[in-house]
Amino acid sequence: MFEELRLRGVSYDFDILANPEFLREGSAIDDFLHPDRVVIGSETMRAVDIIKQMYRVLFLDDSQYVVTDMETAEMIKYASNAFLAMKVTFMNEIAHLCEKVGANVQDVANGMGKDGRIGPEFLHPGPGFGGSCFPKDTRAIAEVGKQMGAPLSLIDQTIQANENQKLLMARKISDEMGDLKGKQLAVLGLSFKPNTDDMREAPSITILNELAKKGAKFKVYDPIAYKEANRRLVHLRDRIVYCSDEYETMKDSDALIIITEWKQFRNLNLEKVKSLLKKPLFFDLRNIYQKRYMEEKGFKYVGVGQGTKLQAFLVETL
């Protein structure tokens, strides 16, 4: 129910409610203007009606509102992000298995996504999730579970598996290249996702740190995350050269690594790429390109979840 607040001799009625946001970085305005649902947690319908009035300019219908209590509203937010984080992590682990048995994770994701119970979203393997929402919310709901005596083992495993995925990407590169001492790597994309400069818990930080430990140095390019990267990777300043475009990173580099799937990286001039690199070694940690196509172009292509021939696995296991 509404409470009364007295401030400087004037009484004000107020209520406290929960209205969690579901906005994605890079598309927050569009998500706000076209929400798939608006969650309102309140103990009074008067407060609910006020919030609905605020949203009425968006021409929402009643089916888009979820009206509940405050605890449930907050749980919807945390549970949603935790589930999506688990979905991403599940596909990363399936991708690792695909590499071992010779399966193609992109076809696996396509086949899974056609199941209406699963859906195609968040089935794209990569170097692990980062940013503010997934890491923060998975840790928060896991901690609440522990404090309340209801541990969430799946989410605990998701958090650990995500960190392992970042390390796995670094190991994938070093295993393919061998000794990295003195090697120069061209890196495209540093932010945790396209259309933002956010580098909070970005996979690029872990990957570059691990490769630097093995002696690698870097030429890097990100369309907008330069300042943030320079701050978060200041400890690697003697090993990093920040470049003005993607092709500048490749000149005299020993390999190319795509970490963030900015749109402009999807249409690289591959002949130019090959001419600039010392060796046509292409690490695509977002599976932007097709392995067969890249091999036809003369690249040694390493993606995520694109294994060798299944027959080799079968022979070994018979």
N, C-alpha and C positions, 0 to 999 in steps of 0.2 A: 504494500500500500504506500501511497505518497507520504513523505515525511515533510516536516516544516523546518525551514532554516531561517533564523533571524540574523540579519546582517545590517548593522548601523540602524537598528530600530525598525527595519522593514522585514516583513515575513515573506518567505518564498516557499512555494510548494515544489518538491523535487522528488525524483525517483532515480534509482540506479538500475541500469539494465545492461545486457551484453548484446553487442551487434558486431560479431567478428567479421573481418574482411577476408575476401578470397581473391585478392588481386595478385596477378603475376607481374614480376618485374619485367619491364620492357613493353607491357601491354596493359598497364594498370588503368589508364583512362578508358580504354575500350571495355575492359572487364567491369568497371564501375557503371558505365552507361548501358551495358548489356549483360547484367548478371544472370547466371543460371538459377541462382536462389539467393534470397536474403534471409538470414537467420536472425531472429529476435528473441532474446531471453529476458523475460520480465515477469514480475509477480502481479502486475496490474494491466488490464486491457487499456486503461487510459494512456499509459506509456507506450503500449504497442501502437495505438491509434496515432499518437504523435509521430512515431518513427515512420509509420506508413505514409503519413502526410508529407514527410520529408522526401520520401522516395517516389511520390506520386508523379513527379515530372518525368519519370522514366517510363511511365505507362505500363507498370507491372500489373499482372493479374494475381489473384489470390493464390493460385497454384505455385507461384514463385516464392511465397513466404513460408518459412518454417517458424512457427511461433511455439515457444517452449519456455522452460525455466532457465535461469542464468547458468547453472551448472551444466545443463545439457547443451546449451548453446556453445559454451566454451569447449566442451568435449567434442562436439561436431567439428569444430575447427581443428583441434589437435588430431583427432582420429582420421580426418580426411587427409591431412598432410602426411601422417604416419603411414597410411595405406598406400598413398602414391609413392612414397619413398621406398616402401617394401616392394612395390611393383617394379620400380626402376632397378632395385638391387637384385630382385629375382631374375630379371632378364640379363643382368651383368653376369650372374653366376651361370645361367644357361649358356651364355655366350662362351664362357670359359670351357664348359663341357663340350660345346660344339667344336671348338678348336681341337679338342682331344680326339673326338670320334669322326671328324671330317664333315660335320653338318654345317649348313649355312644359317646363321642365326637370323638373318633378315627374312628368309623364307619361313623359318619357325615363327617369327613374330607376325608375319603376314597371315599364316595359317591360324595362329592363336587369336589374332585380332578379329577374325571373321566370326568368332563365337560371340554371340550377343551377350553372354554372361561375363565375358572378359573385356571386349572392346579393344580398339587399336591404340588407344592413347597410352603413353608412358611405357611402351614396349621396345624402346630403342636403346640398345646397349651403348655404353660409352665409358669414360674414365671415372665415373662416380658423380654423385650429386654434390652441389655446394650451395653457396648463397646464404641467405639469412633464414628462410622459412623451414626447409626440410631438416637441416642439422639442428636448429634451435628447437623445433617442435617435437622432433623424435626424442631428443634428450629430455625435454620437459615432460612429455607424457610418460616416458620410461621412469623418470625420477618420481613422478606422482604415484605411479604403480608400486614402486618399491616402498615409498613412505606409507601407502595405504594397505600394504600387505597383499597386493595383487600384482605381482611382477609380470611384465610383458616381455616374455622371452623372445618372441618373434621380432619385436622392435629392438631389443638389445642386440640381437644377432644382425639386424639390418644396419645398425650404427657401426658395428665392427666390420661387417662385410664391405660397407662403403669405403671405409678407410683402407681395407685390404685391396680394394679395386684400384685405388689411386697408386698404391705401391706396385700392384701387378702391372700397370701400364708402364711404369718406369723400368720394371724388370723385363718386360717385353722388348723394350727398346735396347737395353743394355745386352740382353741375350742375343739379339740379332746382330748387333754391331761389335760385340766383343769389347776389347779394351777401349775405354772412352777418353783416356788421357790425351789431351790436346785436340780432341775432336770438336768440331764446331757444328752445332745443330740449329737449323732454321725452325723457328716456332711460330705458328700462326694461331692467334687467339689466346688470351690470358684470362678474360673475365669468365665467371662460372657459367654464363649462358650468353647468347647473342642479345643485342639491343640494350645492354646495360654495361656500365663500367664497374659493377660490383665484383669484387674479388674476395669477399668473405668466404673462407673455406673453399676457395676455388681449387679444383684438381690440379691446375697448372702450378700452384705453389708447391704442392707435395712432389709432383713429377720433376720439376726443375731442381728442387732441393736434392732429391735422390740422385738425379743424373749428375749434378754438380759434385756430389760426394765422390763420384767415380771419375772426376776429372774433366767433365764436359764443360764447354763454354757455349754461349748462345747468342744468336741474332734473332730478335723477336719483333713481332708486329701485332698490334691489336688496334682496331679502328678508333676506340675511344678510351681504353683502359690504361693508357700510358702513365698518367699521373698516379693512379691508384697502384699500378704495378710497381712503379719506381719506389713508392713508399713501402709496400709490403715485401718487396724483394731487395731492399736496400743492402742486406747482408751479402747479396750476390752481385753487387755493383761492378766488381772487378771482372765478372764473368759474363755480363750481359751488355749487348749493344742494342739500343732501341732504334728501330728502323722506321722510315717514313711510308713504306708500302710493303706488300707481301713479297715482291720480287727482289727487293733489296736484301731481304733476309737470306735468300737462297744463294746468293753469289758466293762461291767458294766454300759452301757448307757441305758437310759430309752426309747429311740426311735432312729430310723435311718432316716436320711433325705438325699435324693439325690437332689442336686441343679443343678449340671452341668453333662451332659450326656457323660462323658468320656467313651470310648469303653470298658475299663477294668471293668467298673461298670455294664456292660450289662450281665456279666456271673459270678455273685457272687455265691459262695458256700452257698446256702440258708440254709442248715442244720447247717453250721458253724455260719452263721449270727444269726440264731435263738438261738443257744447255747450261744452266746456271749452277746446278749442283755438281759436286765432284763425282758423285755416284748417284744413279737414279733410284735412291732408296726413299720410299714414301710411307710414312706411318700415318694412318688415317684413324684417329681414335674416336671418330664420330661416324664412320662408315658413310661418308659423303659420296665416295666414288665406288664403282663396282670393281671387284678384284679382277675379273676376267678382262674387262676393258683396259684397266691400268697395265696389266701384264702384256696385253697386245700392243700397248704404247711403249713397251720397253722398260717399265718400272719394276723394281722389286717392291711389291705392295704388301703391307702388313696392316690389316684392319682389326676389328674386334669381333670375334665369334665366327671367323671365316677359316675353317680348318683345312687340313690336308685331306687327301683321299681316304674315304672310309675303308677301302679295301686293306690299306696298311694296318689299320686298327684291328680288322677282323682276322688277318693273318697272325698278328701277334697274340690274339686271344684264343685261337684254336688250339 
